[in-house]
């Protein structure tokens, strides 16, 4: 597996984490014991997530070509959405690393 694909999958996972943090409900779930307010606006988190999604899509397409790269990107995006959901269910505190 190409290192570009691995980097693109990591970027997808980070993007989904930022999308989750942009929602107030999930922000409160992640920061429940520290009681912190949002240091940035939700729009900032969504902008960073959109940038990461675009970068990961470009990396997949550049690595595997337009047909296979776009298919691979859609499949990886689905996997990152599911894994972020599991992360929010089991270990929401792990998303605090993205809040800095």
MARROSE-800124 format. One record per residue (C-alpha): residue in one letter; z negated, y negated, x. Coordinates in steps of 0.5 Angstrom, whole numbers, padded with zeros to 4 digits, always signed. Last residue first. Layout:
N
AZYX ...
//
This chain:
100
X-0041-0045-0011 X-0040-0042-0018 X-0036-0036-0016 X-0042-0032-0012 X-0046-0033-0019 X-0041-0028-0022 X-0045-0022-0019 X-0050-0024-0024 X-0046-0021-0030 X-0048-0014-0027 X-0047-0009-0033 X-0043-0012-0039 X-0040-0018-0035 X-0038-0013-0030 X-0035-0009-0035 X-0031-0014-0038 X-0029-0017-0031 X-0026-0010-0030 X-0022-0009-0036 X-0019-0016-0035 X-0018-0014-0027 X-0014-0008-0030 X-0010-0011-0035 X-0008-0016-0029 X-0006-0010-0024 X-0001-0008-0030 X+0002-0014-0031 X+0003-0016-0023 X+0006-0009-0022 X+0011-0010-0027 X+0012-0017-0025 X+0013-0014-0017 X+0017-0008-0019 X+0023-0012-0023 X+0022-0018-0018 X+0021-0015-0011 X+0016-0012-0009 X+0012-0016-0004 X+0015-0023-0006 X+0014-0021-0013 X+0007-0019-0012 X+0005-0025-0008 X+0008-0030-0013 X+0004-0027-0018 X-0002-0027-0014 X-0001-0034-0013 X+0000-0036-0020 X-0006-0032-0022 X-0010-0036-0017 X-0007-0043-0019 X-0009-0041-0026 X-0016-0039-0025 X-0017-0045-0021 X-0015-0050-0027 X-0019-0046-0031 X-0025-0047-0027 X-0024-0054-0027 X-0023-0055-0034 X-0029-0052-0035 X-0032-0058-0032 X-0036-0057-0026 X-0043-0056-0024 X-0044-0052-0030 X-0052-0053-0032 X-0057-0048-0028 X-0062-0044-0032 X-0063-0040-0026 X-0065-0034-0030 X-0059-0034-0035 X-0054-0036-0030 X-0049-0031-0032 X-0050-0030-0039 X-0050-0038-0040 X-0043-0038-0036 X-0041-0033-0041 X-0042-0037-0047 X-0040-0043-0044 X-0033-0040-0042 X-0030-0043-0036 X-0034-0038-0032 X-0030-0032-0035 X-0024-0035-0033 X-0026-0036-0026 X-0028-0029-0026 X-0021-0027-0029 X-0018-0031-0023 X-0022-0028-0018 X-0020-0021-0020 X-0013-0023-0020 X-0014-0026-0013 X-0017-0019-0011 X-0011-0016-0014 X-0006-0021-0010 X-0009-0019-0003 X-0009-0012-0004 X-0001-0013-0006 X+0000-0017+0000 X-0004-0012+0004 X+0002-0007+0003 X+0000+0000+0000 
//
